[in-house]
Amino acid sequence: MIAEIKKGAEQKMAKSIDTLKLDLGKVRTGRAHAGLLDHIMVDYYGTMTSVPKVANVTLADARTITVQPWEKKLVPAIEKAIRDSDLGLNPATSGDMIRVPMPALTEERRRDLIKVVRHEAENARVAVRNVRRDANEHLKKLLKEHKVAEDDERRAQEDIQKLTDRSVAEIDRILHAKEAELLAV
């Protein structure tokens, strides 16, 4: 029973870290990467579909993403979706190819993005601590019902605390890497 609680807590903490990585991947740096357009949705025959599923997304160079739709009539829809997204990008169309240049980040914008990144990291830390709290409550409930011994419960809580510490350290490492990436000119 204790092993199940520990395993569940470990999986939930890992999921929190994965979610943080995904969220931080959406925070753009000055460099272009194809995954930037993954969450942008386009109306494809009445169905909202992500850009990579209806077009070829590649990098022309370090600061330009190229999008080549599989159907020519999707060009205006994709261009509009990119323009209307929260990324602040301004695509340019030439024929059936959409070029998305990445504007250089200003120092003020970098500072704003760092605040956003720190907020996301803090949300991940809170999520990990919530998982710890839930696991500890589970353990206390088992102890109250006399399903586990006090020593086992205490050891399990220590293990869960170690898991929490490792997860928070991983979150901090990811945060510092993203901050360094944002500050690099």
N, C-alpha and C positions, 0 to 999 in steps of 0.2 A: 504494500500500500504506500509506504514512504517512498519507495523507488518510483512509483507512478507519479507521485506529487512532484518529486525532483525532476523527473524526465519532462513532465508537462511544463514546469516552470522554465526549464532550460530551453524547450522548444519555443515558448512564448517570448522569452528574452531574445532568442536568435531572430525571431520574426520581427521584433521591435527594431533590431539592428538592421535587418534587411530593408525594412520600411524606411529607416533613416537614410540608408544608402540610396534608395530609389528617389526619395524626396530631394536629397542633395544633388543627385544627378540632374535634376530639373533646374537647379540654380546654375545659371550659365556663367562661365568665365569668358574671357576675351577670345578663347579658342573655340573653334567650331567642332562639334561632334554629331554624328548622324542620329544618336539617340535623343537629341534635343527635340525632335519633332514627333517622337513616339506617342505623346499624349494628346496631340492635336487631332481633332476629329473632323471628318469631311462627310457630307451627305452623298452617299454612293447608292443611287437608285432607291432612295427612301430609307436607307439604313446608315446610321452613323458609324463610320469606320475610321480607324486610325490611318494616318498618312502612309506609313510604311507598308500597309496592306493594299494600297491602291497605286503605289508609285515606287520607283527605285530611288532611294535616298543615299547619296554618296557625298564624299568630300572632294571638292575641286582643289582646294588648298587649305592651309591651316585656318583661314578666316572666312571660307565660303562653303556653304552646303548647296549641293545641286539636287533638285527633285525632278525626276522625269516620270510623269504619270503614264500609266499603261494605256489609258484612253485619253485622246486629245481633248475631249469635251470636259474633262475633269480639271484642266489647267486653271480656269478662273476660280473654281470652287476651292481648290487647294491654296491658291494664292490668297484668296479672301480669308480662309481659315487661319493661315499663318499670320496674316496682317492683324486679324482680330484677336489672336491669342495674347496671353499675358506676357509673352517673351520680349515684346518691344522690337520685333524684327520687321524689316521692310523688304519683302521679296520683289524681284524684278523678273519679268517674263521675256524670254526671247524665243519665239516659235513655240515649241512644245516643251521647252526646258525652263524650269524656274530656278533662278539663282537667289540664294538667301545669304547676303553678306552679313557678317557679324560686326556690329559697330564696336569700336574700342570703348572700354570701360573707363569712365572718369574716376578720379580718386573718391569723390563723394559717393558715386554709385557703388564702388567697391566696399566702402564703409557700410552702406545700407545693406548690401548683400551679406556682409559678415554678420550684421545684426540678425538677419533672417536665418542664416545658417546656425548661429548660436541658439536662436529660439527653437529651431527644429531639433537640435541636439538636446536641449533641455526637455523638450516634449518626449524624446526617446528615453532620457534618463527617468522621467516621471513614469513612463509606461513600464520600464524595468522595475522600478520601486513598487509600483502597483502589483506587478506579478509576484514580487517577493512578499508583499503584504498578504495577498490572497493565499499563497502557498503556506505562509506561517499560520494564517487563520485556519486553514485546512488541518494543519498539524495539531493545533491547539484543540480543535474539535475532536480529532481522533484521540487525543490524550484524555479529554473530558469524558469520552465514551469508553475509556479504558481499553482501546484497541491497540495502543502502543505504549511502551514503557517511557518513563520520563527521560531516561538517558538517550534512548533512540530519538525521541522528539527533539531534544537539545542538539544532538549531533546532526540531525537533519536540518535544523534551523541554521546551524553553523555552515553546513554545506550550501544551503540556499544563499546565505550571506556571501560566501566565496564566489558563487555563481554570479550574484549581483555585482560584486566588486569587479569581476572579470568583464562583465558586460558593460559596466560604466567605463572601465578603462578602454575598452574597444571603441565605445562611443566617443570618448575624448580623443583617441588616436585618429578616428575618422574626421572629427571636427577640426583638429589641428592640420591635417592633410588638406582639407578643403579650404581652410583659411589661408594656408600657404599658397594654394593654387590660385585663390582670388587675389592675393596681394602680388603675385608674380606679374610683372609687366611684359 
